[in-house]
């Protein structure tokens, strides 16, 4: 037994040795995914240098002074721009904000909304837009489509000289005619309905043939009252339509006197192809009642006729202040007098301002037949517009400003 005891002790010591050693020696390697190792900050040069090679403190260079932390901003009172920021439109930009942060300015539109022209010259402001500038019924025969705006007045006046003759018939007929003031007053009752008053006087000279049955100069006058309604606005290729109804009366001391009130109707239609090019046409009629002159104690002869008229005109804006028109218009008499007459006209519009226009025209008869005449007319005119009260002018300016598109993107 004594020989076996040392062997048993040795086996027991070997068996209990793992229990007596630290547990870390047999631990599994660390899992980086579960407990990732800490990333240590890089050591400075002084830390990386072994102690044996470190520079003595007496020989080390002094460290540069560290910058002091910036002081917090002091509270500043808010500016007027911050307290009451301006109300901006859909396409407007805040100029004060852009200036503060040096943001580049907004680019301007190369062709801002406005009155275009064939020459491509820029317009001055939105008042020269084709739908805002003065639109007159003179000097061409075809009336314009737009009516004057609500509370707006517009006067159109002028002078014309005509030579009328009819040669080769049973009785020659000719005279010279001077017409003035050719005044038309238009006033806007609503945005699309206007009242129209016209007064005109003609003086006749150089009368020949049957036009000279009463020797000496003669005159005639005409007064007209009517309304125009802009019934349908243009929508793409669907044309705009306006309708006009009139009552007129005429009188003269010459060869023929017009009696009573004579009704008339005019239908106007057209397209705004571009802001520099417009095409219009009109179709209408007028009933003319005439009382012949008393001669040799006989009873004056009364007769009436219906006069139909048709016209087409094209208008072109060449530069912002100059436009031209070319027109054809015709008359067809049905009644006591029968005949037809085709005329051609050319004229100019000169705009001194968006509210002041000067016009020039030349009109001649191309061919005629029956009891109609050959005419040659030249003339000029002046047209003005405005609001009859300051508050109405300011109201229209505010409305126009709201509807105007901005010129910056």
C-alpha positions as CSV (number, residue, x, y, z in Angstrom):
1,X,0.0,0.0,0.0
2,X,2.9,2.3,0.7
3,X,4.1,1.9,-2.9
4,X,0.6,2.9,-4.3
5,X,0.0,6.0,-2.1
6,X,2.5,8.3,-4.1
7,X,0.9,7.3,-7.4
8,X,-2.6,8.2,-6.1
9,X,-1.4,11.6,-4.9
10,X,0.2,12.4,-8.3
11,X,-3.0,11.5,-10.2
12,X,-5.1,13.7,-7.9
13,X,-2.9,16.7,-8.4
14,X,-3.1,16.3,-12.2
15,X,-6.9,16.0,-12.1
16,X,-7.4,19.1,-9.9
17,X,-4.9,21.3,-11.8
18,X,-7.5,22.9,-14.2
19,X,-9.7,23.9,-11.3
20,X,-6.8,25.8,-9.7
21,X,-5.8,27.8,-12.8
22,X,-7.5,31.1,-13.8
23,X,-10.6,30.7,-16.0
24,X,-9.4,33.2,-18.6
25,X,-6.8,30.8,-19.8
26,X,-9.5,28.5,-21.1
27,X,-12.1,31.1,-22.2
28,X,-13.2,31.2,-25.9
29,X,-11.8,34.0,-28.1
30,X,-13.9,37.3,-28.0
31,X,-16.7,37.7,-30.5
32,X,-16.3,41.0,-32.3
33,X,-19.8,41.0,-33.6
34,X,-21.3,40.8,-30.2
35,X,-19.0,43.0,-28.3
36,X,-16.9,45.0,-30.8
37,X,-13.6,46.2,-29.6
38,X,-13.3,49.8,-28.6
39,X,-11.5,52.1,-31.1
40,X,-8.8,53.9,-29.2
41,X,-7.9,57.5,-30.3
42,X,-4.6,57.7,-32.1
43,X,-1.8,58.5,-29.8
44,X,0.1,61.8,-30.1
45,X,3.7,61.9,-31.0
46,X,4.7,62.3,-27.4
47,X,2.7,59.2,-26.5
48,X,4.1,57.2,-29.4
49,X,7.7,58.1,-28.5
50,X,9.2,55.6,-26.1
51,X,10.1,57.1,-22.7
52,X,13.8,56.6,-23.5
53,X,13.6,58.8,-26.6
54,X,11.2,61.5,-25.3
55,X,12.4,65.1,-25.6
56,X,13.2,66.7,-22.3
57,X,10.6,69.2,-21.0
58,X,13.2,71.9,-21.1
59,X,14.0,71.4,-24.7
60,X,10.4,71.0,-26.0
61,X,8.9,73.7,-28.2
62,X,6.1,75.7,-26.6
63,X,2.6,74.7,-27.8
64,X,0.8,77.3,-29.8
65,X,-1.9,79.1,-27.9
66,X,-5.3,77.5,-28.5
67,X,-8.0,79.7,-30.0
68,X,-10.6,80.9,-27.6
69,X,-14.1,79.5,-28.3
70,X,-16.4,81.8,-30.2
71,X,-18.7,83.8,-28.1
72,X,-22.4,83.1,-28.6
73,X,-24.3,85.5,-30.9
74,X,-26.0,88.3,-29.1
75,X,-29.7,88.5,-29.4
76,X,-30.6,91.1,-32.1
77,X,-34.0,92.6,-32.5
78,X,-35.9,91.1,-35.5
79,X,-36.1,93.3,-38.6
80,X,-39.2,94.5,-40.3
81,X,-38.7,92.0,-43.0
82,X,-38.7,89.1,-40.4
83,X,-41.7,90.5,-38.5
84,X,-43.8,91.3,-41.6
85,X,-42.5,89.3,-44.6
86,X,-43.8,90.5,-47.9
87,X,-46.5,88.5,-49.6
88,X,-45.1,87.1,-52.8
89,X,-46.8,85.9,-55.9
90,X,-46.4,82.5,-57.4
91,X,-43.4,83.5,-59.5
92,X,-42.0,86.4,-57.5
93,X,-38.8,86.2,-55.5
94,X,-37.8,88.0,-52.3
95,X,-35.2,90.6,-53.3
96,X,-34.1,91.3,-49.7
97,X,-33.5,87.6,-48.9
98,X,-31.5,87.2,-52.1
99,X,-29.4,90.2,-51.4
100,X,-28.6,89.0,-47.9
101,X,-27.3,85.7,-49.1
102,X,-25.9,86.9,-52.4
103,X,-28.3,84.8,-54.5
104,X,-28.1,85.6,-58.2
105,X,-30.9,87.8,-59.6
106,X,-33.8,86.1,-61.4
107,X,-33.4,86.0,-65.2
108,X,-35.9,88.2,-67.1
109,X,-38.1,86.7,-69.7
110,X,-36.7,87.5,-73.2
111,X,-40.2,88.3,-74.6
112,X,-42.3,89.5,-71.7
113,X,-46.1,89.4,-72.1
114,X,-47.2,92.4,-74.2
115,X,-48.0,93.8,-77.6
116,X,-46.0,91.8,-80.1
117,X,-45.0,93.2,-83.5
118,X,-43.5,91.9,-86.7
119,X,-40.2,93.8,-86.2
120,X,-39.8,92.1,-82.8
121,X,-39.1,95.3,-80.9
122,X,-39.7,95.2,-77.2
123,X,-42.7,96.9,-75.7
124,X,-42.4,99.5,-72.9
125,X,-45.0,98.0,-70.5
126,X,-48.1,95.9,-70.3
127,X,-50.3,98.9,-71.3
128,X,-49.2,98.2,-74.9
129,X,-50.7,94.7,-74.9
130,X,-53.0,94.0,-77.8
131,X,-56.0,93.6,-75.6
132,X,-55.2,96.7,-73.5
133,X,-54.3,99.3,-76.1
134,X,-57.0,101.6,-77.6
135,X,-59.1,99.8,-80.2
136,X,-61.1,102.1,-82.5
137,X,-63.9,101.5,-85.0
138,X,-62.2,104.0,-87.4
139,X,-60.8,104.5,-89.9
140,X,-61.8,101.2,-91.5
141,X,-65.3,100.2,-92.3
142,X,-65.3,97.0,-90.2
143,X,-66.0,97.6,-86.5
144,X,-63.6,96.2,-83.9
145,X,-64.6,93.2,-81.8
146,X,-63.8,94.4,-78.2
147,X,-66.0,96.9,-76.4
148,X,-64.7,99.6,-74.2
149,X,-64.3,98.7,-70.5
150,X,-66.8,99.5,-67.8
151,X,-66.8,103.2,-66.9
152,X,-64.5,104.0,-69.8
153,X,-65.2,106.7,-72.4
154,X,-63.7,106.8,-75.9
155,X,-64.1,109.5,-78.6
156,X,-63.2,108.9,-82.2
157,X,-63.3,111.9,-84.6
158,X,-61.9,112.9,-87.9
159,X,-62.2,114.5,-91.3
160,X,-62.6,113.0,-94.8
161,X,-62.8,114.2,-98.3
162,X,-64.7,112.2,-101.0
163,X,-65.2,112.5,-104.7
164,X,-68.4,110.6,-105.8
165,X,-69.5,110.2,-109.4
166,X,-71.6,108.1,-111.7
167,X,-70.9,108.5,-115.4
168,X,-72.4,107.0,-118.5
169,X,-75.9,106.6,-117.1
170,X,-79.1,108.4,-118.1
171,X,-78.2,111.2,-115.9
172,X,-74.6,112.0,-114.6
173,X,-74.2,112.4,-110.9
174,X,-71.1,113.8,-109.2
175,X,-70.1,115.9,-106.2
176,X,-67.3,116.6,-103.7
177,X,-68.1,115.9,-100.1
178,X,-66.3,117.1,-96.9
179,X,-67.3,115.2,-93.7
180,X,-66.5,116.4,-90.2
181,X,-66.4,115.9,-87.3
182,X,-67.3,112.2,-87.8
183,X,-67.6,111.9,-84.0
184,X,-68.3,108.6,-82.3
185,X,-68.6,108.5,-78.5
186,X,-68.4,105.0,-76.8
187,X,-69.1,104.4,-73.2
188,X,-68.7,101.1,-71.3
189,X,-71.9,100.1,-69.4
190,X,-70.4,96.8,-68.4
191,X,-67.2,94.9,-69.3
192,X,-68.8,93.6,-72.5
193,X,-71.6,96.1,-73.3
194,X,-71.2,99.6,-74.6
195,X,-73.4,102.6,-75.5
196,X,-72.6,104.3,-78.8
197,X,-73.5,107.9,-80.0
198,X,-72.5,109.2,-83.4
199,X,-72.9,112.6,-85.0
200,X,-71.7,113.5,-88.4
201,X,-72.1,116.5,-90.8
202,X,-71.3,116.6,-94.5
203,X,-70.9,119.6,-96.9
204,X,-71.3,119.1,-100.6
205,X,-69.6,121.2,-103.2
206,X,-68.9,120.9,-107.0
207,X,-72.2,119.2,-107.7
208,X,-72.9,118.1,-111.3
209,X,-75.7,116.5,-113.2
210,X,-78.7,115.3,-111.1
211,X,-76.8,116.1,-107.9
212,X,-77.1,119.8,-108.9
213,X,-80.8,120.1,-109.1
214,X,-80.6,122.7,-106.4
215,X,-77.8,125.1,-107.2
216,X,-75.3,126.1,-104.5
217,X,-73.7,124.2,-101.6
218,X,-75.7,121.7,-99.6
219,X,-75.2,119.9,-96.3
220,X,-76.5,116.8,-94.5
221,X,-76.3,115.5,-91.0
222,X,-76.6,112.2,-89.3
223,X,-77.3,111.1,-85.8
224,X,-77.0,107.5,-84.6
225,X,-77.6,105.8,-81.3
226,X,-76.8,102.1,-80.7
227,X,-75.3,99.4,-78.4
228,X,-72.6,96.8,-79.0
229,X,-72.3,93.5,-77.1
230,X,-69.2,91.3,-77.1
231,X,-71.2,88.1,-76.9
232,X,-68.6,85.3,-77.5
233,X,-64.9,85.5,-76.7
234,X,-62.3,83.8,-78.9
235,X,-61.4,80.2,-77.8
236,X,-58.6,78.8,-80.0
237,X,-59.9,78.6,-83.5
238,X,-63.5,79.4,-82.5
239,X,-63.8,83.1,-83.5
240,X,-65.0,85.9,-81.2
241,X,-68.4,87.4,-82.0
242,X,-69.9,90.8,-81.3
243,X,-73.3,92.2,-82.1
244,X,-74.4,95.7,-82.7
245,X,-77.9,97.3,-83.1
246,X,-78.4,100.9,-84.2
247,X,-81.1,103.5,-84.9
248,X,-80.1,106.5,-87.1
249,X,-81.8,109.5,-88.6
250,X,-80.5,111.8,-91.4
251,X,-81.5,115.1,-92.9
252,X,-80.3,117.4,-95.6
253,X,-81.2,120.5,-97.6
254,X,-79.8,119.0,-100.8
255,X,-81.4,116.5,-103.3
256,X,-82.6,113.8,-100.9
257,X,-83.8,113.8,-97.3
258,X,-83.9,110.8,-95.1
259,X,-86.8,110.7,-92.7
260,X,-87.6,108.9,-89.5
261,X,-85.4,106.4,-87.7
262,X,-83.7,103.8,-89.7
263,X,-82.8,100.5,-88.0
264,X,-79.6,98.6,-88.6
265,X,-77.8,95.5,-87.4
266,X,-74.2,94.4,-87.6
267,X,-72.6,91.0,-86.8
268,X,-68.8,91.2,-86.3
269,X,-66.5,88.1,-86.0
270,X,-62.8,87.5,-86.2
271,X,-59.7,85.9,-84.9
272,X,-56.6,87.2,-83.0
273,X,-54.2,85.0,-84.9
274,X,-51.2,86.5,-83.0
275,X,-50.9,89.7,-81.0
276,X,-49.5,91.3,-84.2
277,X,-52.1,89.9,-86.7
278,X,-55.9,90.1,-86.6
279,X,-58.5,89.1,-89.1
280,X,-62.1,90.4,-88.8
281,X,-65.2,90.4,-90.8
282,X,-68.7,91.8,-90.6
283,X,-72.1,91.1,-92.0
284,X,-75.1,93.5,-91.6
285,X,-77.9,95.4,-93.0
286,X,-79.6,98.9,-92.8
287,X,-83.0,100.0,-93.8
288,X,-82.9,103.4,-95.6
289,X,-86.0,105.5,-95.9
290,X,-85.8,108.5,-98.3
291,X,-88.1,111.3,-99.2
292,X,-87.4,112.9,-102.5
293,X,-87.1,116.6,-102.9
294,X,-90.2,118.7,-103.7
295,X,-89.8,120.0,-107.3
296,X,-92.3,122.1,-109.4
297,X,-95.0,121.8,-106.8
298,X,-95.2,118.0,-107.1
299,X,-95.6,115.7,-104.1
300,X,-92.3,114.4,-102.8
301,X,-91.7,110.7,-103.6
302,X,-91.1,108.4,-100.7
303,X,-89.1,105.2,-101.2
304,X,-87.1,102.8,-99.1
305,X,-84.5,100.1,-99.6
306,X,-82.5,97.6,-97.7
307,X,-78.8,97.9,-97.9
308,X,-76.7,94.8,-97.1
309,X,-73.0,95.1,-96.4
310,X,-70.1,92.6,-96.1
311,X,-66.5,93.3,-95.2
312,X,-63.2,91.6,-94.4
313,X,-60.2,93.4,-92.9
314,X,-56.7,92.2,-91.8
315,X,-54.7,94.2,-89.3
316,X,-50.9,94.0,-88.8
317,X,-48.8,95.6,-86.0
318,X,-45.4,96.3,-87.5
319,X,-43.7,98.1,-84.6
320,X,-45.1,99.0,-81.2
321,X,-46.4,102.4,-82.4
322,X,-47.4,101.6,-86.0
323,X,-50.0,99.3,-87.5
324,X,-51.7,99.0,-90.9
325,X,-54.9,97.5,-92.2
326,X,-56.1,96.3,-95.6
327,X,-59.8,96.0,-96.2
328,X,-62.5,95.0,-98.7
329,X,-66.1,96.0,-98.1
330,X,-69.2,96.0,-100.4
331,X,-72.8,97.2,-100.5
332,X,-75.8,95.6,-102.1
333,X,-79.0,97.6,-102.6
334,X,-82.4,96.0,-102.6
335,X,-85.5,98.1,-103.0
336,X,-86.2,101.3,-105.0
337,X,-82.5,101.5,-105.9
338,X,-80.7,98.4,-107.0
339,X,-77.0,98.0,-107.4
340,X,-73.7,96.9,-105.9
341,X,-70.4,98.5,-105.0
342,X,-67.1,96.9,-104.0
343,X,-64.5,99.1,-102.3
344,X,-60.9,98.6,-101.2
345,X,-59.1,100.5,-98.4
346,X,-55.7,100.9,-96.9
347,X,-54.8,102.8,-93.7
348,X,-52.4,103.4,-90.9
349,X,-52.7,103.5,-87.1
350,X,-50.2,105.6,-85.2
351,X,-50.2,105.3,-81.4
352,X,-48.9,108.3,-79.5
353,X,-49.7,106.6,-76.2
354,X,-51.7,103.5,-75.4
355,X,-54.7,105.9,-75.0
356,X,-54.2,108.2,-78.0
357,X,-54.3,107.2,-81.7
358,X,-53.9,109.0,-85.0
359,X,-55.2,107.3,-88.2
360,X,-54.9,107.8,-91.9
361,X,-56.8,106.1,-94.7
362,X,-57.4,105.9,-98.5
363,X,-60.5,104.2,-99.9
364,X,-61.5,103.7,-103.5
365,X,-64.2,101.8,-105.4
366,X,-63.0,98.9,-107.4
367,X,-66.2,98.3,-109.4
368,X,-69.9,99.0,-109.1
369,X,-73.1,98.4,-111.0
370,X,-76.7,99.6,-111.1
371,X,-77.5,102.8,-109.2
372,X,-74.3,102.7,-107.1
373,X,-71.4,105.2,-107.4
374,X,-67.7,105.3,-107.7
375,X,-66.0,106.9,-104.6
376,X,-62.5,108.0,-103.7
377,X,-62.0,109.0,-100.1
378,X,-59.0,110.2,-98.1
379,X,-59.1,111.1,-94.4
380,X,-57.5,111.2,-91.0
381,X,-58.7,111.2,-87.4
382,X,-57.8,111.4,-83.7
383,X,-59.1,109.0,-81.0
384,X,-58.8,109.4,-77.2
385,X,-60.0,107.3,-74.2
386,X,-60.1,107.5,-70.4
387,X,-62.2,107.0,-67.3
388,X,-64.8,109.6,-66.3
389,X,-63.9,109.3,-62.6
390,X,-60.6,108.8,-60.7
391,X,-61.9,106.0,-58.6
392,X,-62.9,104.0,-61.7
393,X,-59.5,104.6,-63.2
394,X,-57.8,103.3,-60.0
395,X,-60.2,100.3,-59.8
396,X,-59.3,99.3,-63.4
397,X,-55.6,99.7,-62.7
398,X,-55.8,97.4,-59.7
399,X,-57.8,94.8,-61.7
400,X,-55.3,95.0,-64.5
401,X,-52.4,94.6,-62.1
402,X,-53.9,91.4,-60.6
403,X,-54.4,89.9,-64.0
404,X,-51.0,90.8,-65.4
405,X,-48.4,88.0,-65.5
406,X,-45.0,88.7,-64.0
407,X,-42.0,89.4,-66.2
408,X,-39.5,87.3,-64.0
409,X,-39.3,83.6,-63.5
